[in-house]
Amino acid sequence: MSEVLMQVSGLTKEYRMGEVTVRALRGVSFELYAGEFVVVLGPSGSGKSTLLNIIGGIDSATSGKIIFEGKDLSDAKDKQLTAYRRSTVGFVFQFYNLIPSLTARENIILASEMSKEPIPPDDLLKAVGLEHRGGNFPTQLSGGEQQRVAIARAVSKNPHILLCDEPTGALDFTTGIQVLRTLKDFNEQYKKTVIIITHNASIGDMGNRVFHFKDGLIDHIIVNENPIDPEEVSW
């Protein structure tokens, strides 16, 4: 078993909508291991994105603990969380959020400047199969190419964890498979922990573990002894 990267214990998240209290997370507990590929499945509103935002340092929990590499992030101040996001976490979203006035390479370089030990941008462009497209602007790239640049950008700062929220949600089958291939390659080549939120149950078969979310809780966890290749995912 790999080393424990993160421990999450009794995580809750509540917020108000008018006079109603919404319990987005209701006591979530799990461990993440270094270098594993985790898929989080569940219906809309089950708490998946809320969990990702909290462990990524974008949002804060109402209660519970997050221990990352032995450090307690539960009561971290804004400055500490900013440093955590900059150096430790990479984010990939459904929409690419590339800066339109910068080329693909420049988008990656901008993110890499946050890190003390960045991965060279040209290495990443080659890894995502876009070594000849680095000088193109986002509007000159297809949706799948833009998403692969977004993944390279997220990985460029050499994070410990890559958090992906519906990274194939806006893509067709062929392009989605290319993006999943890219994520799997990064997981294996750079030994990064990758977490993917998705509605596609077939993608779960790629994961070392699958967290099934329901009503703000992890309903159950499935361990895959033989994860499938991205090319075997059905749409």
NUBAKE-519932 format. One record per residue (C-alpha): residue number from 0; x, y, z; residue in one letter. Coordinates in pm, whole numbers, plus 50000, padded with zeros to 5 digits. Layout:
BEGIN
<fitor><num>NUM</num><east>X</east><north>Y</north><up>Z</up><residuo>a</residuo></fitor>
...
This chain:
BEGIN
<fitor><num>0</num><east>50000</east><north>50000</north><up>50000</up><residuo>m</residuo></fitor>
<fitor><num>1</num><east>50127</east><north>50349</north><up>49913</up><residuo>s</residuo></fitor>
<fitor><num>2</num><east>50182</east><north>50612</north><up>50178</up><residuo>e</residuo></fitor>
<fitor><num>3</num><east>49881</east><north>50805</north><up>50305</up><residuo>v</residuo></fitor>
<fitor><num>4</num><east>49877</east><north>51149</north><up>50142</up><residuo>l</residuo></fitor>
<fitor><num>5</num><east>49560</east><north>51288</north><up>50301</up><residuo>m</residuo></fitor>
<fitor><num>6</num><east>49326</east><north>51188</north><up>50584</up><residuo>q</residuo></fitor>
<fitor><num>7</num><east>48972</east><north>51327</north><up>50587</up><residuo>v</residuo></fitor>
<fitor><num>8</num><east>48770</east><north>51272</north><up>50905</up><residuo>s</residuo></fitor>
<fitor><num>9</num><east>48407</east><north>51361</north><up>50977</up><residuo>g</residuo></fitor>
<fitor><num>10</num><east>48390</east><north>51635</north><up>50715</up><residuo>l</residuo></fitor>
<fitor><num>11</num><east>48064</east><north>51833</north><up>50712</up><residuo>t</residuo></fitor>
<fitor><num>12</num><east>47949</east><north>52134</north><up>50513</up><residuo>k</residuo></fitor>
<fitor><num>13</num><east>47631</east><north>52329</north><up>50586</up><residuo>e</residuo></fitor>
<fitor><num>14</num><east>47504</east><north>52650</north><up>50430</up><residuo>y</residuo></fitor>
<fitor><num>15</num><east>47185</east><north>52853</north><up>50437</up><residuo>r</residuo></fitor>
<fitor><num>16</num><east>46941</east><north>52898</north><up>50150</up><residuo>m</residuo></fitor>
<fitor><num>17</num><east>46685</east><north>53143</north><up>50283</up><residuo>g</residuo></fitor>
<fitor><num>18</num><east>46545</east><north>52980</north><up>50595</up><residuo>e</residuo></fitor>
<fitor><num>19</num><east>46663</east><north>52631</north><up>50498</up><residuo>v</residuo></fitor>
<fitor><num>20</num><east>46991</east><north>52474</north><up>50613</up><residuo>t</residuo></fitor>
<fitor><num>21</num><east>47145</east><north>52259</north><up>50340</up><residuo>v</residuo></fitor>
<fitor><num>22</num><east>47378</east><north>51982</north><up>50454</up><residuo>r</residuo></fitor>
<fitor><num>23</num><east>47605</east><north>51929</north><up>50153</up><residuo>a</residuo></fitor>
<fitor><num>24</num><east>47841</east><north>51694</north><up>50340</up><residuo>l</residuo></fitor>
<fitor><num>25</num><east>47727</east><north>51490</north><up>50639</up><residuo>r</residuo></fitor>
<fitor><num>26</num><east>48039</east><north>51338</north><up>50793</up><residuo>g</residuo></fitor>
<fitor><num>27</num><east>48270</east><north>51222</north><up>50514</up><residuo>v</residuo></fitor>
<fitor><num>28</num><east>48579</east><north>51021</north><up>50607</up><residuo>s</residuo></fitor>
<fitor><num>29</num><east>48845</east><north>50856</north><up>50389</up><residuo>f</residuo></fitor>
<fitor><num>30</num><east>49218</east><north>50835</north><up>50318</up><residuo>e</residuo></fitor>
<fitor><num>31</num><east>49396</east><north>50923</north><up>49993</up><residuo>l</residuo></fitor>
<fitor><num>32</num><east>49714</east><north>50744</north><up>49895</up><residuo>y</residuo></fitor>
<fitor><num>33</num><east>50007</east><north>50885</north><up>49703</up><residuo>a</residuo></fitor>
<fitor><num>34</num><east>49991</east><north>50807</north><up>49332</up><residuo>g</residuo></fitor>
<fitor><num>35</num><east>49643</east><north>50655</north><up>49321</up><residuo>e</residuo></fitor>
<fitor><num>36</num><east>49369</east><north>50724</north><up>49066</up><residuo>f</residuo></fitor>
<fitor><num>37</num><east>49032</east><north>50785</north><up>49236</up><residuo>v</residuo></fitor>
<fitor><num>38</num><east>48696</east><north>50829</north><up>49065</up><residuo>v</residuo></fitor>
<fitor><num>39</num><east>48406</east><north>50992</north><up>49252</up><residuo>v</residuo></fitor>
<fitor><num>40</num><east>48059</east><north>50897</north><up>49126</up><residuo>l</residuo></fitor>
<fitor><num>41</num><east>47718</east><north>51020</north><up>49234</up><residuo>g</residuo></fitor>
<fitor><num>42</num><east>47411</east><north>51214</north><up>49123</up><residuo>p</residuo></fitor>
<fitor><num>43</num><east>47400</east><north>51593</north><up>49101</up><residuo>s</residuo></fitor>
<fitor><num>44</num><east>47368</east><north>51751</north><up>49443</up><residuo>g</residuo></fitor>
<fitor><num>45</num><east>47525</east><north>51457</north><up>49628</up><residuo>s</residuo></fitor>
<fitor><num>46</num><east>47821</east><north>51664</north><up>49754</up><residuo>g</residuo></fitor>
<fitor><num>47</num><east>48094</east><north>51562</north><up>49510</up><residuo>k</residuo></fitor>
<fitor><num>48</num><east>48202</east><north>51910</north><up>49398</up><residuo>s</residuo></fitor>
<fitor><num>49</num><east>48170</east><north>52045</north><up>49751</up><residuo>t</residuo></fitor>
<fitor><num>50</num><east>48414</east><north>51780</north><up>49869</up><residuo>l</residuo></fitor>
<fitor><num>51</num><east>48658</east><north>51859</north><up>49588</up><residuo>l</residuo></fitor>
<fitor><num>52</num><east>48647</east><north>52232</north><up>49666</up><residuo>n</residuo></fitor>
<fitor><num>53</num><east>48717</east><north>52171</north><up>50034</up><residuo>i</residuo></fitor>
<fitor><num>54</num><east>49009</east><north>51930</north><up>49992</up><residuo>i</residuo></fitor>
<fitor><num>55</num><east>49142</east><north>52166</north><up>49723</up><residuo>g</residuo></fitor>
<fitor><num>56</num><east>49143</east><north>52460</north><up>49964</up><residuo>g</residuo></fitor>
<fitor><num>57</num><east>48885</east><north>52661</north><up>49765</up><residuo>i</residuo></fitor>
<fitor><num>58</num><east>48610</east><north>52625</north><up>50028</up><residuo>d</residuo></fitor>
<fitor><num>59</num><east>48610</east><north>52555</north><up>50401</up><residuo>s</residuo></fitor>
<fitor><num>60</num><east>48430</east><north>52282</north><up>50593</up><residuo>a</residuo></fitor>
<fitor><num>61</num><east>48177</east><north>52344</north><up>50869</up><residuo>t</residuo></fitor>
<fitor><num>62</num><east>48344</east><north>52076</north><up>51080</up><residuo>s</residuo></fitor>
<fitor><num>63</num><east>48582</east><north>51784</north><up>51050</up><residuo>g</residuo></fitor>
<fitor><num>64</num><east>48953</east><north>51747</north><up>50984</up><residuo>k</residuo></fitor>
<fitor><num>65</num><east>49179</east><north>51735</north><up>50681</up><residuo>i</residuo></fitor>
<fitor><num>66</num><east>49534</east><north>51619</north><up>50745</up><residuo>i</residuo></fitor>
<fitor><num>67</num><east>49765</east><north>51658</north><up>50447</up><residuo>f</residuo></fitor>
<fitor><num>68</num><east>50114</east><north>51507</north><up>50474</up><residuo>e</residuo></fitor>
<fitor><num>69</num><east>50082</east><north>51528</north><up>50851</up><residuo>g</residuo></fitor>
<fitor><num>70</num><east>49968</east><north>51893</north><up>50855</up><residuo>k</residuo></fitor>
<fitor><num>71</num><east>49621</east><north>51989</north><up>50979</up><residuo>d</residuo></fitor>
<fitor><num>72</num><east>49448</east><north>52209</north><up>50719</up><residuo>l</residuo></fitor>
<fitor><num>73</num><east>49120</east><north>52228</north><up>50912</up><residuo>s</residuo></fitor>
<fitor><num>74</num><east>49193</east><north>52563</north><up>51074</up><residuo>d</residuo></fitor>
<fitor><num>75</num><east>49438</east><north>52697</north><up>50816</up><residuo>a</residuo></fitor>
<fitor><num>76</num><east>49434</east><north>53071</north><up>50756</up><residuo>k</residuo></fitor>
<fitor><num>77</num><east>49381</east><north>53227</north><up>50413</up><residuo>d</residuo></fitor>
<fitor><num>78</num><east>49757</east><north>53271</north><up>50361</up><residuo>k</residuo></fitor>
<fitor><num>79</num><east>49822</east><north>52905</north><up>50438</up><residuo>q</residuo></fitor>
<fitor><num>80</num><east>49542</east><north>52788</north><up>50209</up><residuo>l</residuo></fitor>
<fitor><num>81</num><east>49670</east><north>53011</north><up>49929</up><residuo>t</residuo></fitor>
<fitor><num>82</num><east>50016</east><north>52854</north><up>49962</up><residuo>a</residuo></fitor>
<fitor><num>83</num><east>49856</east><north>52507</north><up>49968</up><residuo>y</residuo></fitor>
<fitor><num>84</num><east>49659</east><north>52576</north><up>49647</up><residuo>r</residuo></fitor>
<fitor><num>85</num><east>49959</east><north>52726</north><up>49471</up><residuo>r</residuo></fitor>
<fitor><num>86</num><east>50209</east><north>52452</north><up>49551</up><residuo>s</residuo></fitor>
<fitor><num>87</num><east>50012</east><north>52137</north><up>49621</up><residuo>t</residuo></fitor>
<fitor><num>88</num><east>49690</east><north>52119</north><up>49417</up><residuo>v</residuo></fitor>
<fitor><num>89</num><east>49618</east><north>52127</north><up>49045</up><residuo>g</residuo></fitor>
<fitor><num>90</num><east>49263</east><north>52187</north><up>48921</up><residuo>f</residuo></fitor>
<fitor><num>91</num><east>49096</east><north>52076</north><up>48597</up><residuo>v</residuo></fitor>
<fitor><num>92</num><east>48737</east><north>52183</north><up>48534</up><residuo>f</residuo></fitor>
<fitor><num>93</num><east>48472</east><north>52106</north><up>48275</up><residuo>q</residuo></fitor>
<fitor><num>94</num><east>48543</east><north>52439</north><up>48107</up><residuo>f</residuo></fitor>
<fitor><num>95</num><east>48902</east><north>52508</north><up>48018</up><residuo>y</residuo></fitor>
<fitor><num>96</num><east>48946</east><north>52864</north><up>48148</up><residuo>n</residuo></fitor>
<fitor><num>97</num><east>49253</east><north>52926</north><up>47936</up><residuo>l</residuo></fitor>
<fitor><num>98</num><east>49366</east><north>53287</north><up>47897</up><residuo>i</residuo></fitor>
<fitor><num>99</num><east>49265</east><north>53370</north><up>47537</up><residuo>p</residuo></fitor>
<fitor><num>100</num><east>49542</east><north>53626</north><up>47479</up><residuo>s</residuo></fitor>
<fitor><num>101</num><east>49816</east><north>53372</north><up>47564</up><residuo>l</residuo></fitor>
<fitor><num>102</num><east>49934</east><north>53080</north><up>47353</up><residuo>t</residuo></fitor>
<fitor><num>103</num><east>49909</east><north>52722</north><up>47479</up><residuo>a</residuo></fitor>
<fitor><num>104</num><east>50272</east><north>52729</north><up>47590</up><residuo>r</residuo></fitor>
<fitor><num>105</num><east>50230</east><north>53068</north><up>47759</up><residuo>e</residuo></fitor>
<fitor><num>106</num><east>49923</east><north>52944</north><up>47951</up><residuo>n</residuo></fitor>
<fitor><num>107</num><east>50134</east><north>52657</north><up>48085</up><residuo>i</residuo></fitor>
<fitor><num>108</num><east>50433</east><north>52880</north><up>48163</up><residuo>i</residuo></fitor>
<fitor><num>109</num><east>50216</east><north>53121</north><up>48361</up><residuo>l</residuo></fitor>
<fitor><num>110</num><east>50100</east><north>52843</north><up>48593</up><residuo>a</residuo></fitor>
<fitor><num>111</num><east>50447</east><north>52689</north><up>48621</up><residuo>s</residuo></fitor>
<fitor><num>112</num><east>50583</east><north>53015</north><up>48763</up><residuo>e</residuo></fitor>
<fitor><num>113</num><east>50390</east><north>52940</north><up>49084</up><residuo>m</residuo></fitor>
<fitor><num>114</num><east>50615</east><north>52643</north><up>49160</up><residuo>s</residuo></fitor>
<fitor><num>115</num><east>50968</east><north>52607</north><up>49292</up><residuo>k</residuo></fitor>
<fitor><num>116</num><east>51001</east><north>52279</north><up>49101</up><residuo>e</residuo></fitor>
<fitor><num>117</num><east>50789</east><north>52313</north><up>48785</up><residuo>p</residuo></fitor>
<fitor><num>118</num><east>50772</east><north>52057</north><up>48508</up><residuo>i</residuo></fitor>
<fitor><num>119</num><east>50912</east><north>52203</north><up>48182</up><residuo>p</residuo></fitor>
<fitor><num>120</num><east>50627</east><north>52330</north><up>47960</up><residuo>p</residuo></fitor>
<fitor><num>121</num><east>50765</east><north>52165</north><up>47646</up><residuo>d</residuo></fitor>
<fitor><num>122</num><east>50778</east><north>51829</north><up>47825</up><residuo>d</residuo></fitor>
<fitor><num>123</num><east>50411</east><north>51870</north><up>47912</up><residuo>l</residuo></fitor>
<fitor><num>124</num><east>50310</east><north>51975</north><up>47560</up><residuo>l</residuo></fitor>
<fitor><num>125</num><east>50479</east><north>51660</north><up>47431</up><residuo>k</residuo></fitor>
<fitor><num>126</num><east>50309</east><north>51451</north><up>47701</up><residuo>a</residuo></fitor>
<fitor><num>127</num><east>49964</east><north>51571</north><up>47589</up><residuo>v</residuo></fitor>
<fitor><num>128</num><east>50048</east><north>51529</north><up>47219</up><residuo>g</residuo></fitor>
<fitor><num>129</num><east>50051</east><north>51901</north><up>47142</up><residuo>l</residuo></fitor>
<fitor><num>130</num><east>50422</east><north>51967</north><up>47097</up><residuo>e</residuo></fitor>
<fitor><num>131</num><east>50350</east><north>52127</north><up>46757</up><residuo>h</residuo></fitor>
<fitor><num>132</num><east>50062</east><north>52341</north><up>46886</up><residuo>r</residuo></fitor>
<fitor><num>133</num><east>50235</east><north>52531</north><up>47165</up><residuo>g</residuo></fitor>
<fitor><num>134</num><east>50230</east><north>52855</north><up>46966</up><residuo>g</residuo></fitor>
<fitor><num>135</num><east>49856</east><north>52840</north><up>46900</up><residuo>n</residuo></fitor>
<fitor><num>136</num><east>49602</east><north>53050</north><up>47087</up><residuo>f</residuo></fitor>
<fitor><num>137</num><east>49302</east><north>52881</north><up>47255</up><residuo>p</residuo></fitor>
<fitor><num>138</num><east>49064</east><north>52988</north><up>46976</up><residuo>t</residuo></fitor>
<fitor><num>139</num><east>49287</east><north>52799</north><up>46731</up><residuo>q</residuo></fitor>
<fitor><num>140</num><east>49252</east><north>52473</north><up>46929</up><residuo>l</residuo></fitor>
<fitor><num>141</num><east>48967</east><north>52223</north><up>46944</up><residuo>s</residuo></fitor>
<fitor><num>142</num><east>48782</east><north>52162</north><up>47270</up><residuo>g</residuo></fitor>
<fitor><num>143</num><east>48981</east><north>51848</north><up>47340</up><residuo>g</residuo></fitor>
<fitor><num>144</num><east>49310</east><north>52023</north><up>47266</up><residuo>e</residuo></fitor>
<fitor><num>145</num><east>49215</east><north>52308</north><up>47500</up><residuo>q</residuo></fitor>
<fitor><num>146</num><east>49132</east><north>52060</north><up>47776</up><residuo>q</residuo></fitor>
<fitor><num>147</num><east>49466</east><north>51885</north><up>47727</up><residuo>r</residuo></fitor>
<fitor><num>148</num><east>49640</east><north>52223</north><up>47757</up><residuo>v</residuo></fitor>
<fitor><num>149</num><east>49436</east><north>52287</north><up>48074</up><residuo>a</residuo></fitor>
<fitor><num>150</num><east>49558</east><north>51955</north><up>48216</up><residuo>i</residuo></fitor>
<fitor><num>151</num><east>49919</east><north>52035</north><up>48125</up><residuo>a</residuo></fitor>
<fitor><num>152</num><east>49876</east><north>52376</north><up>48289</up><residuo>r</residuo></fitor>
<fitor><num>153</num><east>49742</east><north>52216</north><up>48608</up><residuo>a</residuo></fitor>
<fitor><num>154</num><east>50029</east><north>51969</north><up>48622</up><residuo>v</residuo></fitor>
<fitor><num>155</num><east>50299</east><north>52223</north><up>48532</up><residuo>s</residuo></fitor>
<fitor><num>156</num><east>50347</east><north>52340</north><up>48889</up><residuo>k</residuo></fitor>
<fitor><num>157</num><east>50420</east><north>51980</north><up>48989</up><residuo>n</residuo></fitor>
<fitor><num>158</num><east>50130</east><north>51940</north><up>49237</up><residuo>p</residuo></fitor>
<fitor><num>159</num><east>50080</east><north>51647</north><up>49471</up><residuo>h</residuo></fitor>
<fitor><num>160</num><east>49711</east><north>51614</north><up>49383</up><residuo>i</residuo></fitor>
<fitor><num>161</num><east>49523</east><north>51675</north><up>49058</up><residuo>l</residuo></fitor>
<fitor><num>162</num><east>49152</east><north>51746</north><up>49115</up><residuo>l</residuo></fitor>
<fitor><num>163</num><east>48929</east><north>51711</north><up>48808</up><residuo>c</residuo></fitor>
<fitor><num>164</num><east>48562</east><north>51815</north><up>48815</up><residuo>d</residuo></fitor>
<fitor><num>165</num><east>48377</east><north>51664</north><up>48515</up><residuo>e</residuo></fitor>
<fitor><num>166</num><east>48681</east><north>51705</north><up>48285</up><residuo>p</residuo></fitor>
<fitor><num>167</num><east>48507</east><north>51526</north><up>47996</up><residuo>t</residuo></fitor>
<fitor><num>168</num><east>48160</east><north>51672</north><up>48054</up><residuo>g</residuo></fitor>
<fitor><num>169</num><east>48169</east><north>51904</north><up>47752</up><residuo>a</residuo></fitor>
<fitor><num>170</num><east>48347</east><north>51664</north><up>47514</up><residuo>l</residuo></fitor>
<fitor><num>171</num><east>48242</east><north>51404</north><up>47261</up><residuo>d</residuo></fitor>
<fitor><num>172</num><east>48340</east><north>51037</north><up>47289</up><residuo>f</residuo></fitor>
<fitor><num>173</num><east>48666</east><north>51044</north><up>47094</up><residuo>t</residuo></fitor>
<fitor><num>174</num><east>48789</east><north>51366</north><up>47253</up><residuo>t</residuo></fitor>
<fitor><num>175</num><east>48683</east><north>51250</north><up>47600</up><residuo>g</residuo></fitor>
<fitor><num>176</num><east>48887</east><north>50932</north><up>47564</up><residuo>i</residuo></fitor>
<fitor><num>177</num><east>49192</east><north>51139</north><up>47466</up><residuo>q</residuo></fitor>
<fitor><num>178</num><east>49151</east><north>51351</north><up>47779</up><residuo>v</residuo></fitor>
<fitor><num>179</num><east>49111</east><north>51045</north><up>48002</up><residuo>l</residuo></fitor>
<fitor><num>180</num><east>49423</east><north>50897</north><up>47842</up><residuo>r</residuo></fitor>
<fitor><num>181</num><east>49610</east><north>51217</north><up>47924</up><residuo>t</residuo></fitor>
<fitor><num>182</num><east>49498</east><north>51208</north><up>48289</up><residuo>l</residuo></fitor>
<fitor><num>183</num><east>49593</east><north>50842</north><up>48324</up><residuo>k</residuo></fitor>
<fitor><num>184</num><east>49934</east><north>50901</north><up>48167</up><residuo>d</residuo></fitor>
<fitor><num>185</num><east>50004</east><north>51187</north><up>48408</up><residuo>f</residuo></fitor>
<fitor><num>186</num><east>49900</east><north>50968</north><up>48699</up><residuo>n</residuo></fitor>
<fitor><num>187</num><east>50138</east><north>50693</north><up>48591</up><residuo>e</residuo></fitor>
<fitor><num>188</num><east>50428</east><north>50899</north><up>48455</up><residuo>q</residuo></fitor>
<fitor><num>189</num><east>50448</east><north>51162</north><up>48727</up><residuo>y</residuo></fitor>
<fitor><num>190</num><east>50308</east><north>50946</north><up>49012</up><residuo>k</residuo></fitor>
<fitor><num>191</num><east>50044</east><north>51208</north><up>49094</up><residuo>k</residuo></fitor>
<fitor><num>192</num><east>49727</east><north>51140</north><up>49288</up><residuo>t</residuo></fitor>
<fitor><num>193</num><east>49436</east><north>51207</north><up>49052</up><residuo>v</residuo></fitor>
<fitor><num>194</num><east>49074</east><north>51248</north><up>49159</up><residuo>i</residuo></fitor>
<fitor><num>195</num><east>48802</east><north>51269</north><up>48894</up><residuo>i</residuo></fitor>
<fitor><num>196</num><east>48440</east><north>51365</north><up>48956</up><residuo>i</residuo></fitor>
<fitor><num>197</num><east>48211</east><north>51228</north><up>48687</up><residuo>t</residuo></fitor>
<fitor><num>198</num><east>47857</east><north>51112</north><up>48613</up><residuo>h</residuo></fitor>
<fitor><num>199</num><east>47990</east><north>50841</north><up>48379</up><residuo>n</residuo></fitor>
<fitor><num>200</num><east>47995</east><north>50515</north><up>48575</up><residuo>a</residuo></fitor>
<fitor><num>201</num><east>48216</east><north>50351</north><up>48312</up><residuo>s</residuo></fitor>
<fitor><num>202</num><east>48499</east><north>50593</north><up>48397</up><residuo>i</residuo></fitor>
<fitor><num>203</num><east>48490</east><north>50446</north><up>48747</up><residuo>g</residuo></fitor>
<fitor><num>204</num><east>48640</east><north>50127</north><up>48606</up><residuo>d</residuo></fitor>
<fitor><num>205</num><east>48961</east><north>50324</north><up>48539</up><residuo>m</residuo></fitor>
<fitor><num>206</num><east>49014</east><north>50403</north><up>48906</up><residuo>g</residuo></fitor>
<fitor><num>207</num><east>49216</east><north>50221</north><up>49167</up><residuo>n</residuo></fitor>
<fitor><num>208</num><east>48921</east><north>50309</north><up>49391</up><residuo>r</residuo></fitor>
<fitor><num>209</num><east>48572</east><north>50440</north><up>49325</up><residuo>v</residuo></fitor>
<fitor><num>210</num><east>48388</east><north>50652</north><up>49583</up><residuo>f</residuo></fitor>
<fitor><num>211</num><east>48011</east><north>50632</north><up>49540</up><residuo>h</residuo></fitor>
<fitor><num>212</num><east>47848</east><north>50946</north><up>49679</up><residuo>f</residuo></fitor>
<fitor><num>213</num><east>47488</east><north>50970</north><up>49799</up><residuo>k</residuo></fitor>
<fitor><num>214</num><east>47319</east><north>51245</north><up>50003</up><residuo>d</residuo></fitor>
<fitor><num>215</num><east>47641</east><north>51404</north><up>50126</up><residuo>g</residuo></fitor>
<fitor><num>216</num><east>47809</east><north>51078</north><up>50226</up><residuo>l</residuo></fitor>
<fitor><num>217</num><east>48034</east><north>50816</north><up>50072</up><residuo>i</residuo></fitor>
<fitor><num>218</num><east>47781</east><north>50537</north><up>50037</up><residuo>d</residuo></fitor>
<fitor><num>219</num><east>48046</east><north>50278</north><up>49953</up><residuo>h</residuo></fitor>
<fitor><num>220</num><east>48395</east><north>50240</north><up>49809</up><residuo>i</residuo></fitor>
<fitor><num>221</num><east>48492</east><north>49992</north><up>49539</up><residuo>i</residuo></fitor>
<fitor><num>222</num><east>48852</east><north>49877</north><up>49497</up><residuo>v</residuo></fitor>
<fitor><num>223</num><east>48952</east><north>49783</north><up>49142</up><residuo>n</residuo></fitor>
<fitor><num>224</num><east>49226</east><north>49524</north><up>49132</up><residuo>e</residuo></fitor>
<fitor><num>225</num><east>49255</east><north>49560</north><up>48753</up><residuo>n</residuo></fitor>
<fitor><num>226</num><east>49157</east><north>49911</north><up>48638</up><residuo>p</residuo></fitor>
<fitor><num>227</num><east>49066</east><north>49936</north><up>48270</up><residuo>i</residuo></fitor>
<fitor><num>228</num><east>49247</east><north>50149</north><up>48010</up><residuo>d</residuo></fitor>
<fitor><num>229</num><east>49079</east><north>50473</north><up>47902</up><residuo>p</residuo></fitor>
<fitor><num>230</num><east>49021</east><north>50324</north><up>47556</up><residuo>e</residuo></fitor>
<fitor><num>231</num><east>48788</east><north>50068</north><up>47715</up><residuo>e</residuo></fitor>
<fitor><num>232</num><east>48559</east><north>50331</north><up>47866</up><residuo>v</residuo></fitor>
<fitor><num>233</num><east>48208</east><north>50340</north><up>47719</up><residuo>s</residuo></fitor>
<fitor><num>234</num><east>48023</east><north>50669</north><up>47680</up><residuo>w</residuo></fitor>
